[in-house]
């Protein structure tokens, strides 16, 4: 199947050969800009635009043109938009991808055409493993890593049994597998829900209650995370079964989750208060450019994606036809990341720290996320050995 993945579609490949280096640096950006999860795509776009501002809107002296495309949170549309960017717009790079199923549907189009694809969020296990590519990079993580960090924290808290809940798609399966890879207690139950349409979790919460597990682990990003947390509190479980999360509480959902998010820990590779100069500049300038908001980890990863691309373009003095040289430069991760320094594994997935984050309430009643501790240092994903690149 892997051979077929790379070799099928010879006609499409012939039509999608990369264009020669032009007078501008052309970047395609695929994300979700409509529907209930559009807030995530907006934060990614805002942060990417801020990064371009910080770069003077140029890379190696060339103006940057960004073409934003809405995937509608659907794999088939994401694939179509990726094909447009490669075959019609002849972009030099493609960035974005919130959802693992959209990324997997779009990946072949990019790598067959030797167009660099940088995932600023989605981290499907296949992307890190057997489908890794010289032309595919991540500025986020592999899906299992964040919940694996939370599993370690659950061990530290003495959790002996857990009930796991997540959505039934690629990332949901990876997330629950991630927490199981490190959690030493007993997994009493495991529920997968219809994605993305199911927003009523009463049946799953009832099963969790009846399981009499010590705690619940959940992964629900975006609007689903808002609904789940609200229903968890309404069910009365907050005082009975502690909740541990990955990607369920962030700066895009917190304004709607409000006090319900207090006391519910999460894990993440970036939190807005990380004490490095690049991050301080990013957060401060984001809040100035977009008043009343805070950047989320989605935005931080998108900001880093722009900086990663810039490092490659500068290294080849704007000649984007020099693919091998750009790949070699990106593999160095030699740019100022908002998470501090990190390095790439052989599969182009970051090797990085993961932190415990919690929600804090200021004197004025405002809520924000705060770094509480480092859970794991220099985490490398579990799938790098399945990547044929060594």
C-alpha angles and dihedrals in degrees: 000000000000091000090050091050093059099036103041120095100039090164093056090048092053090052093048105054111146117263122240117266110284139195093273135045105241118205127182118207119198117190142124112283100161136054129028095318095051089104088072093051090047092054091049091050093045091052094046090051091050090052089053089050089054089050092051090250088283138095119203087347094304123117115249121231117194123194111198118205128188115224093189087222088283125123095216093051092045089053091049092050091048090051090051092051093049102037103032107022096035093213122189094220138014119210137178130044115162097184127061094216090053091048093050091049091051102039101086093054092056101043095042088058092045090241112150112244119197115191108211092188122351112092108178115180090236090055089057095040133030095358096051114132141189085241098051124082136166131215092186125046143271109278096246095055101074096047089043087059090050090051088057090051091050088055089052090052091053097246107170101183136018142188113217125210130179145138121283102245137090097284094043091055091047092049096053090044088053096056091045090054092066107018108103096193129085120284101217098179141006123196129185120195133203110275130249100346102057113091099153110089100169093114092051092046090051090052090049092051092048092049089066089215118165092241148355126240116199140179117194120142126200122351092356089058090054092050095045095050093047092050092046090057094042090052091060093240096120092082093041110039118030115228123224119189150186120204092344097109120042139135092279094054101032095080088062098037092050116163091356086077094059113112095014109117127208138181127234143159091227133037123176094247099057104140104235125113096239091053093047090053092047095051095042095048093043091056090048094048094043106031119207094024140090126211118252130213087265088062094044090055091049091050089053090048090060091049091049091052091047091053090056095045093048091049091059093038091242097309099129092179087079095088098163093052092049091049091051091050094048090050088063092060084212100167137091105273121197088229092055119250124341135165135217127249121220089274095054093251115132120257100213151137125279122210138202109243128194136178117253129191121220126215090261091056096254118140128219141159121260134192108243103174145336108261099184135002126217095000115191120196123254095238104057091100090061091057112100091215109093 
